[in-house]
Amino acid sequence: MKPLNKAVAAALVIFAVGSFPKVRVLADESSKAKLNEVVAQIQTLEEVKSENERLVETRINEIETIGQAVSALQDRIEFLTEEKAAVNERIGLLNQLKPSNLLQAAVLTIARAYTVLEEAERTALIHGELEVYETYENQYLHQDTYRVIEEELLLKKSEIEENLLQVEALVNSEMTKKEQYTNVVTEAQRVSSEASVTLSALSVEKVTLEEQIEKEEAVRKSTTFIWPTAGRLTSPFGYRIHPISRTRRMHSGIDLANSTGTNITASQNGKVISAGYKGTYGNLVVIRHGNGMETAYAHLSRISVSVGDVVTQGQSIGKMGSTGGSTGSHLHFEIRKNGTAVNPMNYLQ
């Protein structure tokens, strides 16, 4: 093997191990990074807003429940207060009916032949309606009866007062809880309001960035060449030993090898000017771009565009194959400037 042939063979081995991306997204990376950041912020704020809205709804329901409980407790306080007043009134009436001393009580008891009240009657005096006392207004009770009734009335008053303290403590506790929940609602609503304002601004920024990226991609798609397929670079641009003729010839493109049926895409925006079988190129697609540039895609197993079609960068135009002068499945890719083949490696991004 001649020295030149050995160098070419060595180069082919080196290039054969390389693998290239199918399509690169061609937007300004800083704009995309900023867009991703904005989208992340929007998602976070939407989650915060939703969480706060759920919290507000929960706390408002709890505040309503507390309000109902407090209302019931206040009714209970009102009832106990009235009951306490009634007990005090009974005690006052009892004091009016009691004789001033034991001697008077004894005399009156003998004079009136009065006997000790039965327990049921004492209970009526303590727990019954105030009018019950009217039946005893003209009677003087036995001193022991006065004492028993008074003790029971005072005990009942004490129980009412203790009950009142407990209910009032519950009211204070519920009111404290209500105040805490109200503060939580106020803060959550404030956070949600601020989040809404920020979301509105971020949404505008997101739309602006998307439009900016779209414009940048449109410019790049019409001015930049991308790799037309995924595969191994098996033959570079330049002179080489032809794999079929075994003679030294100019290789006017690059070969990217992969399995039959691998997708082939347009390297840049353009218009299809050729789509069909052409000699050793096999199934060939040629796309014309601006500024005198053209790209060619050879050895396709299938063509999926027609002459006159306007294609965009990254759009599928066919499938990889081994038609024409080919020894295996691969894409022969050319970039031509003003009709002359140039090294694609100087243009591909």
C-alpha positions as CSV (number, residue, x, y, z in Angstrom):
1,M,0.0,0.0,0.0
2,K,1.3,3.5,-0.9
3,P,2.0,5.9,1.9
4,L,-0.9,8.1,0.9
5,N,-3.3,5.2,0.8
6,K,-2.1,4.2,4.3
7,A,-2.8,7.7,5.6
8,V,-6.3,7.7,4.1
9,A,-7.0,4.3,5.6
10,A,-5.8,5.4,9.0
11,A,-8.0,8.5,8.7
12,L,-11.0,6.4,7.9
13,V,-10.4,4.2,11.0
14,I,-10.2,7.3,13.1
15,F,-13.4,8.9,11.6
16,A,-15.3,5.6,11.7
17,V,-15.5,5.7,15.5
18,G,-17.1,9.1,15.6
19,S,-20.9,9.4,16.0
20,F,-22.8,12.6,15.2
21,P,-26.2,14.0,16.4
22,K,-29.2,13.7,14.2
23,V,-30.4,17.3,14.6
24,R,-29.2,20.1,16.8
25,V,-31.6,22.7,18.2
26,L,-30.3,26.0,16.8
27,A,-31.6,28.7,19.1
28,D,-29.5,31.0,21.1
29,E,-28.6,29.1,24.2
30,S,-28.8,32.0,26.6
31,S,-32.4,32.7,25.4
32,K,-33.3,29.0,25.9
33,A,-31.7,29.0,29.4
34,K,-33.6,32.1,30.3
35,L,-36.9,30.6,29.0
36,N,-36.3,27.4,31.0
37,E,-35.7,29.5,34.1
38,V,-38.9,31.5,33.5
39,V,-40.9,28.3,32.9
40,A,-39.5,26.8,36.2
41,Q,-40.4,30.0,38.0
42,I,-43.9,29.9,36.6
43,Q,-44.4,26.3,37.6
44,T,-43.2,27.0,41.1
45,L,-45.4,30.1,41.5
46,E,-48.4,28.2,40.2
47,E,-47.8,25.5,42.8
48,V,-47.4,28.1,45.5
49,K,-50.6,29.8,44.4
50,S,-52.6,26.5,44.3
51,E,-51.3,25.5,47.7
52,N,-52.2,28.8,49.2
53,E,-55.7,28.7,47.6
54,R,-56.2,25.3,49.1
55,L,-55.0,26.6,52.5
56,V,-57.3,29.6,52.3
57,E,-60.3,27.4,51.5
58,T,-59.5,25.0,54.4
59,R,-58.9,27.8,56.9
60,I,-62.1,29.6,55.9
61,N,-64.1,26.5,56.4
62,E,-62.5,26.0,59.8
63,I,-63.2,29.7,60.7
64,E,-66.9,29.1,59.8
65,T,-66.9,26.0,62.0
66,I,-65.3,28.0,64.8
67,G,-67.9,30.7,64.4
68,Q,-70.7,28.2,64.7
69,A,-69.1,26.7,67.8
70,V,-68.6,30.1,69.4
71,S,-72.2,31.0,68.7
72,A,-73.4,27.9,70.4
73,L,-71.1,28.6,73.4
74,Q,-72.3,32.1,73.7
75,D,-75.9,30.8,73.7
76,R,-74.7,28.5,76.5
77,I,-73.2,31.4,78.4
78,E,-76.4,33.4,78.0
79,F,-78.4,30.4,79.4
80,L,-76.1,29.9,82.3
81,T,-76.1,33.6,83.1
82,E,-79.9,33.6,83.2
83,E,-79.9,30.4,85.3
84,K,-77.5,32.0,87.7
85,A,-79.7,35.1,88.0
86,A,-82.7,32.8,88.7
87,V,-80.8,31.1,91.5
88,N,-79.8,34.4,93.0
89,E,-83.5,35.4,92.9
90,R,-84.5,32.2,94.6
91,I,-81.9,32.8,97.3
92,G,-83.2,36.4,97.7
93,L,-86.8,35.1,98.1
94,L,-85.7,32.5,100.5
95,N,-84.0,35.1,102.7
96,Q,-87.2,37.1,102.7
97,L,-89.2,34.1,103.9
98,K,-86.7,32.9,106.6
99,P,-87.5,33.9,110.2
100,S,-85.0,36.2,111.8
101,N,-83.9,33.8,114.5
102,L,-84.2,30.2,115.7
103,L,-86.6,31.2,118.5
104,Q,-89.0,32.8,116.1
105,A,-88.7,29.8,113.8
106,A,-89.6,27.5,116.7
107,V,-92.6,29.6,117.8
108,L,-93.9,29.8,114.3
109,T,-93.4,26.2,113.7
110,I,-95.5,25.3,116.8
111,A,-98.0,28.0,116.1
112,R,-98.6,26.9,112.6
113,A,-98.1,23.3,113.2
114,Y,-95.8,23.3,110.2
115,T,-93.8,20.2,109.3
116,V,-90.5,19.9,107.5
117,L,-90.9,20.1,103.7
118,E,-90.6,16.9,101.8
119,E,-87.6,16.4,99.6
120,A,-89.8,16.7,96.4
121,E,-91.0,20.0,97.7
122,R,-87.5,21.3,98.4
123,T,-86.5,20.2,94.9
124,A,-89.4,22.1,93.4
125,L,-88.2,25.2,95.3
126,I,-84.6,24.8,94.0
127,H,-85.2,23.8,90.5
128,G,-88.7,24.7,89.7
129,E,-90.2,27.9,88.4
130,L,-89.9,31.1,90.5
131,E,-93.6,31.1,90.9
132,V,-93.3,28.0,93.1
133,Y,-92.1,30.3,95.9
134,E,-95.4,32.1,95.8
135,T,-97.1,29.1,97.4
136,Y,-94.8,29.6,100.4
137,E,-94.9,33.4,100.6
138,N,-97.3,33.3,103.6
139,Q,-95.6,30.4,105.4
140,Y,-92.5,30.3,107.6
141,L,-90.4,27.2,106.9
142,H,-88.7,25.2,109.5
143,Q,-85.1,26.4,110.1
144,D,-83.6,23.1,108.9
145,T,-85.6,23.4,105.7
146,Y,-84.3,26.9,105.1
147,R,-80.8,25.6,105.6
148,V,-81.1,22.6,103.3
149,I,-82.7,24.7,100.5
150,E,-80.1,27.4,100.8
151,E,-77.2,25.0,100.7
152,E,-78.5,23.4,97.6
153,L,-79.1,26.7,95.9
154,L,-75.6,27.9,96.8
155,L,-74.2,24.6,95.4
156,K,-76.1,25.0,92.2
157,K,-74.9,28.6,91.9
158,S,-71.3,27.4,92.4
159,E,-71.8,24.7,89.7
160,I,-73.2,27.3,87.3
161,E,-70.3,29.7,87.9
162,E,-67.8,26.9,87.3
163,N,-69.6,25.9,84.1
164,L,-69.6,29.5,83.0
165,L,-65.8,29.7,83.5
166,Q,-65.3,26.6,81.5
167,V,-67.5,27.8,78.6
168,E,-65.9,31.2,78.6
169,A,-62.4,29.6,78.5
170,L,-63.6,27.6,75.5
171,V,-64.8,30.7,73.8
172,N,-61.5,32.5,74.4
173,S,-59.6,29.4,73.0
174,E,-61.8,29.3,69.9
175,M,-61.5,33.0,69.4
176,T,-57.7,32.8,69.6
177,K,-57.7,30.0,67.1
178,K,-60.0,32.0,64.8
179,E,-57.6,34.9,65.0
180,Q,-54.7,32.7,64.1
181,Y,-56.6,31.2,61.1
182,T,-57.6,34.6,60.0
183,N,-54.0,35.7,60.0
184,V,-53.0,32.6,58.0
185,V,-55.8,33.4,55.4
186,T,-54.7,37.0,55.2
187,E,-51.0,36.0,54.6
188,A,-51.9,33.3,52.2
189,Q,-54.1,35.7,50.2
190,R,-51.3,38.2,50.1
191,V,-48.8,35.6,48.8
192,S,-51.3,34.4,46.2
193,S,-51.9,38.0,45.1
194,E,-48.2,38.7,44.8
195,A,-47.8,35.4,42.9
196,S,-50.5,36.4,40.5
197,V,-48.8,39.7,39.7
198,T,-45.4,37.9,39.2
199,L,-47.1,35.2,37.1
200,S,-48.6,37.8,34.9
201,A,-45.2,39.4,34.3
202,L,-43.5,36.1,33.8
203,S,-46.1,35.0,31.3
204,V,-45.4,38.1,29.3
205,E,-41.7,37.4,29.5
206,K,-42.2,33.8,28.5
207,V,-44.2,34.8,25.4
208,T,-41.5,37.3,24.5
209,L,-38.7,34.8,24.9
210,E,-40.6,32.2,22.9
211,E,-41.0,34.7,20.0
212,Q,-37.4,35.7,20.3
213,I,-36.3,32.0,20.2
214,E,-38.6,31.3,17.2
215,K,-37.0,34.2,15.3
216,E,-33.5,33.1,16.2
217,E,-34.3,29.6,15.1
218,A,-35.8,30.8,11.9
219,V,-32.6,32.8,11.2
220,R,-30.3,30.0,12.1
221,K,-32.3,27.4,10.1
222,S,-31.9,29.6,7.0
223,T,-28.2,30.3,7.6
224,T,-26.7,27.3,9.4
225,F,-26.2,23.7,8.3
226,I,-26.9,20.9,10.7
227,W,-26.0,17.2,10.6
228,P,-28.6,15.5,8.3
229,T,-28.6,12.2,10.1
230,A,-27.1,10.1,12.9
231,G,-24.2,7.9,12.0
232,R,-20.5,7.2,11.8
233,L,-18.3,9.3,9.6
234,T,-16.8,6.6,7.5
235,S,-15.3,8.8,4.7
236,P,-14.3,12.5,4.8
237,F,-14.3,15.1,2.1
238,G,-11.2,15.1,-0.2
239,Y,-9.2,12.6,-2.3
240,R,-9.4,8.9,-1.4
241,I,-9.2,5.4,-2.8
242,H,-12.7,4.8,-4.2
243,P,-14.2,1.7,-2.5
244,I,-15.5,0.3,-5.8
245,S,-13.0,1.4,-8.5
246,R,-10.0,1.2,-6.1
247,T,-8.6,4.3,-7.8
248,R,-7.7,7.6,-6.3
249,R,-10.6,10.0,-6.7
250,M,-12.0,13.2,-5.3
251,H,-14.7,12.5,-2.7
252,S,-17.0,15.5,-3.0
253,G,-18.8,15.0,0.3
254,I,-18.8,13.0,3.5
255,D,-20.2,9.5,4.2
256,L,-22.3,8.8,7.3
257,A,-23.0,5.1,7.9
258,N,-26.0,3.7,9.7
259,S,-28.7,1.0,9.3
260,T,-31.0,1.1,6.3
261,G,-34.1,3.2,7.0
262,T,-32.4,5.7,9.3
263,N,-34.1,9.1,8.9
264,I,-32.5,11.7,6.7
265,T,-33.4,15.4,7.3
266,A,-32.8,18.7,5.5
267,S,-29.6,20.3,6.7
268,Q,-31.0,23.8,6.2
269,N,-34.2,25.5,5.0
270,G,-34.6,25.4,1.2
271,K,-36.4,24.2,-1.9
272,V,-36.1,20.8,-3.4
273,I,-34.7,21.1,-7.0
274,S,-34.0,17.4,-7.6
275,A,-35.6,14.2,-6.3
276,G,-35.0,10.9,-8.0
277,Y,-32.5,8.3,-9.2
278,K,-29.3,9.7,-10.6
279,G,-26.5,7.2,-11.6
280,T,-24.0,6.3,-9.0
281,Y,-25.7,8.7,-6.6
282,G,-28.7,6.3,-6.5
283,N,-31.7,7.9,-5.1
284,L,-30.7,11.6,-4.7
285,V,-32.3,14.7,-3.2
286,V,-30.8,18.1,-3.9
287,I,-32.0,21.2,-2.0
288,R,-31.3,24.8,-2.9
289,H,-30.7,27.3,-0.1
290,G,-29.9,31.0,-0.2
291,N,-26.6,32.6,-1.2
292,G,-25.8,30.1,-3.9
293,M,-25.7,27.1,-1.5
294,E,-27.0,23.7,-2.2
295,T,-27.0,20.3,-0.3
296,A,-27.2,16.8,-1.8
297,Y,-28.3,13.6,-0.1
298,A,-27.4,10.4,-2.0
299,H,-27.9,6.6,-1.9
300,L,-31.3,6.9,-0.2
301,S,-33.5,3.9,0.2
302,R,-36.6,6.1,-0.1
303,I,-37.3,9.7,-1.0
304,S,-40.2,11.4,0.8
305,V,-40.1,14.9,-1.0
306,S,-40.8,16.1,-4.5
307,V,-39.3,18.7,-6.7
308,G,-40.7,22.1,-5.8
309,D,-41.3,21.3,-2.1
310,V,-40.2,23.9,0.4
311,V,-38.5,22.2,3.4
312,T,-37.4,23.4,6.7
313,Q,-34.3,22.5,8.6
314,G,-34.7,19.1,10.4
315,Q,-37.6,18.0,8.2
316,S,-37.5,14.4,7.0
317,I,-36.7,14.1,3.3
318,G,-36.0,10.4,3.0
319,K,-34.4,7.2,4.5
320,M,-30.9,6.0,4.4
321,G,-30.0,3.2,2.0
322,S,-27.4,1.8,-0.4
323,T,-28.7,2.6,-3.9
324,G,-26.4,3.5,-6.7
325,G,-22.7,3.1,-6.4
326,S,-22.6,2.0,-2.8
327,T,-21.0,-0.8,-0.8
328,G,-23.3,-0.5,2.3
329,S,-26.0,1.5,3.9
330,H,-24.9,5.1,4.4
331,L,-25.6,8.7,3.4
332,H,-23.4,10.6,1.0
333,F,-23.8,14.2,1.9
334,E,-22.6,17.2,-0.1
335,I,-22.6,21.0,0.4
336,R,-22.2,23.0,-2.8
337,K,-21.3,26.6,-3.1
338,N,-22.1,28.2,-6.5
339,G,-22.1,24.8,-8.0
340,T,-18.8,23.6,-6.5
341,A,-18.6,21.0,-3.7
342,V,-17.0,22.3,-0.5
343,N,-16.0,20.5,2.7
344,P,-19.2,20.0,4.7
345,M,-17.1,19.9,7.9
346,N,-16.5,23.6,7.5
347,Y,-20.2,24.4,7.6
348,L,-21.9,21.8,9.8
349,Q,-22.9,22.9,13.3
